[in-house]
Amino acid sequence: MTSSEASTGIATAAGGPAPPAGWINFLSDYGLDDTCVGVVHGVIARHAPGARVVDVCHAVAPQDIEHGAGLLADSVCYLPVGVHLAVVERLDVAAGGAQPRPEGRPAATATRGVAIRSADGSTFVAPDNGLTSLAWDILGGVTAAHEISNPALWLPLPTVVFRGRDVYAPVAARLAAGLALAEVGPRIDAESLVRLTRPGCVVDDDHLHAQVLAVDHFGNLSLNVTRQDLEAAGVLLGDDVEIRAVGRQHLLPFTHTYGDVPVGQAALCEDALRRVMLAVNCGCAGDLLRLRRGDAVVIGQPPRESGFGTASGSAVGVGAAGRTASVVSLPALT
């Protein structure tokens, strides 16, 4: 076996070319302010030079597992079948089994790593914290799961604070290059895997209770609401809707896109994933409406009487049906 074969764990036929490596789709909370993402790319290149890497997103909020899970789930159907390398992890204080530090404080421990095969043939390499659970459900569920516990596949002297480099990247690279899934460690029961669920909206007569699922680069606020949910509450395309959140209320139009309202004004419309979102034409809905991911939002039919009290900072205008409406506008640029 050559040194290259030893480093990857894959032997080639005598005199034959190395097998082509597949795709690695890489998501993390590493950001782009330092070398973390580049170093992980380097580890992948050293172990699987032929692998092609898609940088899905590295702007996951730090240690925010739910945020990363949502972004991966929203992306996975558009990514090539291959290895999905996802690293967003929290360190937990070890309970019981770990050795305490000399100064008496308990040591921190990382979540166990897992390699999960989904029904479409993809493999997820990630900590077992629910980060990939929404995505592998979308791809048909789990067909096999193994704990990543074979240190021969890792970098020497792995550190608990950069397992993406030391553990997950070399394992993902080897799997992309053809390593059998069973080589990463023992098989585990799929029912033991940590799973996350996305909250659903609740329709209550003529209104619904929703939540901001994500805030994108443009400040658009994606909600856990579909057009069908709005219709169940009696809200139809073209209607004005009352939005109540963080102690404020607004009357906005429900439109096809944010481009259907004047620049600087807000609208309720569908995003690219057919979820309902709050958006501002050429503006940032997150800043304007003072909302962030996880905030509760109530959407409903507006009061029947006109001229209900407007929110602080809202201007008065006319809604789509000629009703007095609270129109939210961006402040003038200075």
Protein Blocks (a to p, Z undefined) as FASTA:
>chain_A
ZZklmmnopacdehiacddddddddddfkbjmbmmlmmmmmmmmmmmmmbccddfbfcbc
ehilklmmmmmmmmmmmpccdddddddddddddehjaccdfkopacdddddddddddfko
pacddddehjmmmmmmmnnpafbdcddfbfklmcehiafklmmlmmmmmmmmmmmnopaf
klnoccddfklpccddddddddehjaccdddfbdcfkopacdfbdfklmmmnopaehiac
dddeehiacdddddfblmlpcehiacddddfkopacdddehiafklmnopaehiacdddd
ddfbghiacdehiacdddfkopacddddddddZZ
